[in-house]
Amino acid sequence: MPELPNPRSGSMARRLRAQAAALLGVLMLVLLGLYASAAGAKEAPPAAADPELESRMQRIASELRCLVCQNETLAASHASLAEDLREQMRVMLRQGSSDDEVRRFMTDRYGDFVLYRPPLKSTTLALWFGPLALLAIGLAVLAIVLRRRSRLGDEHFEPDDLDGAEPETRR
């Protein structure tokens, strides 16, 4: 009679193969992550020769919006356009431009959108008061809905008037 395989040894071997495959998969992911981080790493830009100039540039750039990222400052962005604009600011500051002249250059070139704190004028009223107006509209709609719901609740959900029967006769 042929010998039947031992079920314990088969399941043990399958379990070991599954664990080895999982371990190999984790190892491959770790190696892939290390390779990706090494491939994407950039060389750090050289430190500025003039620390005062660099701090002025960083202060100005922290007030400006990155045109690519739009939710980051120009100082924090890693976009190539942001790097170019920071270099342009360094050049202007080396040539003797004031901080206001650099900001004016950026707003003349890219508009008030580049400023994190745009000036209050007719073209930026929506930026300053738009969120407040939307909040007021939302609160007004909420108040109207809640008022209507409370009125409907009083009229339509009387506990004595369910299905037209009295509570004592209902079963």
N, C-alpha and C positions, 0 to 999 in steps of 0.2 A: 504494500500500500504506500502511495506517495506521502511524504511527510508534509504536513500543513505548516505554513509559516507562522512563526510566533507573533501574535498581534502586538505584544509589548515591544519587541525589538523593531518592528516596522514603524510604529508610531514614534518611538524614540529617535530613530534615524531621520524620520520626516521632521521632527521637532528640531533636531540638530541642524539639518539642512536649512530650515526656515530661519533659525537664529543666525547661522553663518551668512545667509543671504542678506538678512537685515543689517548685520554688522558691516558687511561689505558695502551695502547701500549708504549707510551712515558715513563710513570712511570716504567713499567717493564724494558725498556731499561736502564733507569737511575740506577735502582736497580741492574741489571745485571752488568753494568759497575762498580759500586761501589764494588760489590762482586768480580769481576775479578781483580780489582786493589788491593784489600785487600789480595786476595789469592796469587797473583804473587809477592807481596812485600817481599823483603828479609830484613833480619836484617843487618844493616850496619856493616861492618867489624870494629873491634876495631882499634882505632888510634894507630899508631906505637909508641913504647916506645921511639924510637930515631928519632926525626923529621929530623935530618940531613941525616940519613940513608934513610928515606922515600923519601926525596927530591932527593937524588942521584938516588934511584931506579926509581922514576917518570921521571927524566931527561933521564935516559937510556931507559926506556920503551917507552918514547915518540918518540924515534928514531927508534924503532923496529915495524915491521908490525905484526898484529895479524894473526896467521896462519889459524884461522877459518874464521874470518870476511874478511880479506885481504884488506879491504879498510879503516880499522881503525888502530890506533896505539895500541900497547900492553897496554899502559896506559889507553886508553879510552874504551877498549873492556870489555864486561861483560861475555864473553865466559868462560867456566870453565877451558879450556886449558890456556887462558890468565891469569886467577887467579893463576893457578898452576905455570906458568912461572914467574909471578911477585913474588910469594913466593920463588921460586928457586933463583931469583936474590937477594932477601932480605937475604937469607941464605948465599949466596956467599959473599955479601957485609959485613955481620956480621963476616964472617971468614977472612976478610981482603983482599979480591980480589979487584983489581982496576976496574975502569969503563971499561977500555980497555979489561981486562981479562974477564969480564962479556960479553961484546960484542963479543969477540973472541969465547967464549964458545957457544953463541947462533949461530954464523955463522958456527962454526965447526959442530954443531948439525943439523942445519936447512938450511945451505947454505946462499948465498948472498941474496936470495929472502926475508929473514927476515928483511933486512935493507931497510929503506926508501930511503937512499942515497947509493946505492951500489957502490963499488969502480970501477974505470975505468980500466978494464982489458979485455983480449980477450974473456972471457966467458960472459961478460956483455955489449959488444959493441951494441948488438941489443937493450938492454934496454936504452942505452944512445942515440943512433943515429937512432933507428927504427922509432920513431915518426917523426923526421925530414925528413927521407927518404920517409915515406908515404906522408907527406905534399908536398914534392918536386914532387913526382909522380902524386899526385892529381892535383897540379897546372899545370904540363906539359900536362896531359890529358885534363884539362879544356881549356888550350890555344889551343890545337889541335882541339878540338870540336868547339870552337868559331871561329877559323880561317876557318875551313871547312864550318861552317854554313854561315859565311859572304860571302864566295865564291859562295856557292849554292844560296844564296839570290840574288846575282847580276846576275847570269846566268838564274835562273828559274822564277823569279818574275819581269820581265820587265812590266811596266804598259801599254805600247803600244802593247804588244804582247799577250793579253788575248784572248784566243779562236781564234787567227789569224785574228780578225776583227779590223778595225780601230776604235778609240774611237768615231768618229762622226757618224759612221754607226751602232754602237751597240745600242740596245734598251732594 
